[in-house]
Amino acid sequence: MSIHRVLVQPEVFADPRSDMARRDCLAEILHKRSLIPVFQPIIDLRLGGLIGYEGLIRGPLHGPLHMPVDLFRVAAETGRTTELEILCCQILAAQFVALSLPGKLFLNISPASLSSRAHEADLKDDLARYGLAPSDIVFELTEHSALDS
């Protein structure tokens, strides 16, 4: 099911039996890399200077998985959290560099995704390819299970 059909017929996605629609929507987002990067400045209040930016992600605008809580919940339900998190890091790193933002890039990632052997080399290579040194990145460890309550 395409994102377009879910947008045109939102009742399809709202139906509790629409697990397939949610999986298909997430699969399309991941395949097309259709995530929206957003950057929130991080300021040192003591000195008043910019430290860097926290990279945040949204799903396609006006889509059923636009909000991160929905996006990551479906990823968890379908066993695709690591894939989503790595893609988020890639998209955020690329846009951070493209915008020439100053300071450090803060990335949210779960311990499981950060240590995943399947993606660890890809993530390191991607960050280096975008010109980001290890000292340019701050990983913030998340726990998505907190979203379940």
C-alpha positions as CSV (number, residue, x, y, z in Angstrom):
1,M,0.0,0.0,0.0
2,S,1.4,3.4,-0.9
3,I,1.7,6.4,1.3
4,H,-0.6,8.1,-1.1
5,R,-3.4,5.6,-0.5
6,V,-3.0,5.9,3.2
7,L,-3.2,9.7,3.0
8,V,-6.2,9.6,0.7
9,Q,-7.9,6.9,2.8
10,P,-6.7,7.6,6.4
11,E,-9.4,5.2,7.7
12,V,-7.3,2.4,6.2
13,F,-4.4,3.2,8.5
14,A,-6.6,3.9,11.5
15,D,-8.2,0.5,11.4
16,P,-6.7,-1.7,14.0
17,R,-6.5,-4.5,11.4
18,S,-4.2,-2.4,9.2
19,D,-0.9,-3.9,10.3
20,M,-0.1,-4.5,6.7
21,A,-0.8,-0.8,5.8
22,R,1.6,0.3,8.6
23,R,4.3,-2.2,7.5
24,D,3.9,-1.1,3.9
25,C,4.0,2.6,4.7
26,L,7.2,2.1,6.7
27,A,8.8,0.0,4.0
28,E,8.1,2.7,1.5
29,I,9.6,5.4,3.7
30,L,12.7,3.3,4.2
31,H,13.0,2.4,0.5
32,K,12.6,6.0,-0.7
33,R,14.5,7.4,2.2
34,S,11.7,9.9,2.7
35,L,12.5,11.1,6.1
36,I,12.6,14.8,7.0
37,P,15.7,16.0,9.0
38,V,15.1,18.7,11.6
39,F,17.8,20.4,13.7
40,Q,17.4,21.9,17.1
41,P,20.2,24.2,18.4
42,I,22.0,23.2,21.6
43,I,23.2,26.3,23.5
44,D,25.6,26.6,26.4
45,L,23.6,28.7,28.8
46,R,26.6,29.6,30.9
47,L,28.6,31.0,28.1
48,G,25.8,31.8,25.7
49,G,27.5,30.0,22.8
50,L,26.3,27.4,20.4
51,I,27.4,23.8,21.1
52,G,25.8,22.2,18.1
53,Y,22.5,20.8,16.9
54,E,20.4,17.8,17.8
55,G,19.3,16.0,14.7
56,L,15.7,15.0,14.8
57,I,13.6,13.1,12.2
58,R,10.1,13.3,11.0
59,G,8.3,11.0,8.6
60,P,6.7,12.4,5.4
61,L,4.7,15.6,6.0
62,H,1.0,14.9,6.5
63,G,1.6,11.2,6.4
64,P,0.5,8.7,9.1
65,L,4.0,8.2,10.2
66,H,5.0,11.9,10.3
67,M,5.4,12.0,14.1
68,P,8.5,10.2,15.5
69,V,6.5,8.2,18.1
70,D,4.4,6.6,15.4
71,L,7.3,6.1,13.1
72,F,9.5,4.3,15.7
73,R,6.6,2.4,17.1
74,V,5.9,0.8,13.7
75,A,9.6,0.1,13.2
76,A,9.7,-1.7,16.6
77,E,6.6,-3.7,15.7
78,T,8.1,-4.8,12.5
79,G,11.7,-5.4,13.7
80,R,13.1,-2.6,11.6
81,T,14.3,-0.2,14.4
82,T,18.0,-0.6,13.7
83,E,17.4,0.0,9.9
84,L,15.4,3.1,10.7
85,E,17.9,4.5,13.2
86,I,20.8,4.0,10.9
87,L,19.0,5.7,8.0
88,C,18.1,8.6,10.3
89,C,21.8,9.0,11.2
90,Q,22.7,9.0,7.5
91,I,20.1,11.5,6.5
92,L,20.9,13.8,9.4
93,A,24.6,13.7,8.8
94,A,24.2,14.4,5.1
95,Q,21.9,17.4,5.8
96,F,24.0,18.7,8.7
97,V,27.0,18.9,6.3
98,A,24.9,20.2,3.4
99,L,23.7,23.1,5.6
100,S,27.2,23.8,6.9
101,L,25.9,23.9,10.4
102,P,28.5,24.8,13.0
103,G,29.3,22.8,16.1
104,K,28.6,19.2,16.9
105,L,25.9,16.9,15.6
106,F,23.9,15.2,18.3
107,L,22.3,11.9,17.1
108,N,19.8,9.8,19.0
109,I,20.4,6.1,18.7
110,S,19.6,3.0,20.7
111,P,22.5,0.9,22.1
112,A,21.3,-2.0,20.0
113,S,21.6,-0.1,16.8
114,L,24.8,1.6,17.7
115,S,26.5,-1.8,18.4
116,S,24.8,-3.7,15.6
117,R,27.5,-5.5,13.6
118,A,25.4,-5.4,10.5
119,H,25.3,-1.6,10.4
120,E,28.3,-0.5,12.5
121,A,30.8,-0.3,9.6
122,D,28.1,1.4,7.4
123,L,27.5,4.1,10.0
124,K,31.2,4.8,10.5
125,D,31.8,4.9,6.7
126,D,28.8,7.2,6.1
127,L,29.9,9.7,8.8
128,A,33.4,9.8,7.3
129,R,32.0,10.1,3.8
130,Y,30.1,13.2,4.8
131,G,33.3,14.7,6.3
132,L,32.4,14.3,9.9
133,A,35.2,13.4,12.3
134,P,34.3,11.3,15.4
135,S,34.8,14.5,17.5
136,D,32.0,16.1,15.5
137,I,29.4,13.6,16.6
138,V,27.7,13.1,20.0
139,F,25.6,9.9,20.3
140,E,22.7,10.2,22.7
141,L,21.6,6.7,23.7
142,T,17.8,6.3,23.7
143,E,15.4,3.7,25.0
144,H,12.4,3.3,22.7
145,S,10.7,1.1,25.3
146,A,9.9,4.3,27.2
147,L,7.5,5.1,24.4
148,D,5.3,2.1,25.2
149,S,3.9,3.7,28.4
